[in-house]
Amino acid sequence: MDQVENKAGPATRPSPVRVKKLGHIVLQVRDIERSVKFYTEVLNFRVSDRQDTGGTFLTGIGDHHTIGLFPSDGPNAEQPSHGAVRLHHFALQVDNMDELFAIREWLKERGIPIEFEGRRRLGGHTSVEFPDPDGYLVELFCDMDQLEPGQRSRPMAPGPQLKSLEASRANPKPPTW
């Protein structure tokens, strides 16, 4: 794949862009109906629109769409090789750790493999991560550190990363830093 050259000149002033939230993501998937079933049954989205071309839009937080699903080259489409440029993951916030515990148990009951659970050392959030049917990694998280403009981020937590929800609950992060 060719590298895309950034032809923007040097910045002479700060960017006026001020992102408010993640708007939406669009994924190319092998099987639209399989993916619609996953996102509606596992992540509780609902279909907001369908296109004649097979594209399907899902909503879950009030916007017309949060996730767009479009067909790839079909069921034989190749996944990018390890280390290839691709979407690594997308993250969706949930209310609290109790909800993460319930989500983890529900995912296990459904046989959905969990790739990570616990607290991240940067950002301080606790999460559960798992793949969708096409291998896109979904992260459900709570308690991300909030930073005011100019505020420094929390120093990286010393010691090992907390790799379970139980360890995260047993070792609460300090509310301030």
C-alpha positions in Angstrom: 0.0 0.0 0.0 1.4 3.4 -0.9 2.0 5.9 1.8 -0.2 9.0 1.6 1.8 12.2 1.7 0.6 14.9 3.9 0.7 18.0 1.7 -0.4 20.4 4.5 2.0 23.2 5.1 3.5 24.0 8.5 1.0 25.3 11.1 1.2 29.0 11.7 -1.5 28.9 14.4 -3.2 26.3 16.5 -5.9 24.2 14.9 -9.5 25.4 15.5 -10.7 21.8 15.6 -12.3 20.9 19.0 -13.7 17.3 18.9 -16.7 16.8 21.2 -17.2 13.0 20.9 -16.6 10.1 18.6 -19.2 10.6 15.8 -19.2 7.3 14.0 -17.0 4.6 12.4 -17.5 2.8 9.2 -16.4 -0.8 8.9 -16.1 -3.0 5.8 -17.3 -6.5 6.8 -17.5 -9.9 5.1 -21.1 -10.6 6.0 -23.5 -7.7 6.6 -26.2 -9.7 8.3 -23.8 -11.5 10.6 -22.3 -8.2 11.6 -25.7 -6.6 12.1 -26.7 -9.5 14.4 -23.4 -9.0 16.4 -23.8 -5.3 16.8 -27.5 -5.4 17.6 -27.5 -8.5 19.9 -24.1 -8.0 21.6 -23.6 -4.2 21.7 -27.3 -3.3 21.8 -27.3 -1.0 18.7 -30.3 -0.8 16.5 -30.6 -0.5 12.7 -31.4 3.1 11.7 -31.2 2.8 8.0 -30.3 0.4 5.1 -29.1 1.2 1.7 -29.8 -0.5 -1.6 -26.1 -1.2 -1.9 -26.1 -3.3 1.2 -24.8 -0.7 3.6 -26.4 -0.7 7.0 -26.4 2.1 9.6 -26.6 1.4 13.3 -27.4 3.8 16.1 -27.0 3.5 19.8 -26.4 7.0 21.3 -28.9 9.3 19.6 -27.1 10.2 16.4 -28.6 8.8 13.1 -25.7 6.4 13.0 -22.8 5.5 15.2 -21.6 2.5 13.1 -21.8 2.1 9.4 -21.4 -1.5 8.0 -20.6 -1.9 4.3 -19.8 -5.0 2.3 -16.1 -5.9 1.7 -15.2 -8.2 -1.2 -17.5 -10.9 0.3 -16.9 -13.9 2.6 -13.4 -14.5 1.1 -12.1 -11.0 1.8 -8.7 -11.2 3.4 -8.0 -9.7 6.8 -5.0 -7.4 6.8 -1.8 -9.2 7.8 -0.4 -8.7 11.3 1.3 -5.3 11.4 -0.6 -4.0 8.4 -2.2 -0.5 8.5 -5.8 -1.0 9.7 -8.3 0.1 12.4 -6.8 -1.3 15.6 -9.9 -0.8 17.8 -12.7 1.5 18.7 -13.9 2.3 22.2 -17.3 2.9 23.6 -17.9 4.2 27.1 -20.2 2.5 29.6 -21.4 3.8 32.9 -19.4 2.0 35.5 -17.4 -1.1 36.6 -20.4 -3.0 37.7 -21.7 -2.8 34.1 -18.3 -4.1 32.9 -18.6 -7.1 35.2 -22.0 -7.8 33.8 -20.8 -7.4 30.2 -17.9 -9.7 30.8 -20.1 -12.4 32.1 -22.6 -12.0 29.3 -19.8 -12.2 26.7 -18.4 -15.3 28.3 -21.9 -16.9 28.2 -22.1 -16.1 24.5 -18.7 -17.6 23.8 -17.2 -14.3 22.7 -13.4 -14.3 23.4 -12.1 -11.6 25.6 -8.8 -10.3 24.5 -8.2 -7.9 27.4 -9.8 -6.9 30.7 -8.5 -4.6 33.4 -7.1 -1.1 33.8 -4.9 0.7 31.3 -1.9 2.4 32.7 -2.4 5.4 30.5 -5.8 7.1 30.7 -6.6 5.1 33.9 -9.7 3.5 32.4 -10.9 0.0 33.1 -12.1 -2.0 30.1 -13.1 -5.2 28.4 -12.0 -5.8 24.9 -13.2 -8.4 22.4 -13.3 -8.9 18.6 -16.3 -8.5 16.3 -17.0 -11.2 13.7 -14.5 -9.6 11.3 -11.7 -9.2 13.9 -12.2 -5.5 14.6 -11.4 -5.0 18.3 -14.2 -3.4 20.4 -13.3 -1.8 23.7 -16.0 -1.1 26.3 -14.6 1.2 29.1 -15.5 3.3 32.1 -13.8 5.8 34.2 -11.4 7.4 31.7 -9.4 10.2 33.2 -10.8 13.6 32.2 -8.4 16.3 31.4 -9.1 20.0 31.4 -7.3 22.2 28.8 -3.7 22.6 30.0 -4.0 19.9 32.7 -1.2 17.3 32.7 -2.2 13.6 32.4 -1.9 11.1 35.2 1.6 9.7 35.5 1.8 6.1 34.3 0.8 3.8 37.2 3.9 2.0 38.7 4.0 -1.7 38.7 2.3 -4.3 36.5 -0.8 -3.5 34.4 -4.0 -4.7 36.1 -5.2 -7.5 33.9 -8.6 -8.3 35.4 -11.7 -6.4 36.5 -11.2 -7.9 40.0 -7.7 -6.4 40.2 -9.0 -3.1 39.0 -11.7 -3.0 41.6 -9.4 -4.1 44.4 -6.8 -1.4 43.4 -8.8 1.8 42.9 -6.9 4.6 41.2 -6.4 7.8 43.2 -9.1 10.4 42.3 -6.5 13.1 41.8 -2.9 13.3 40.8 
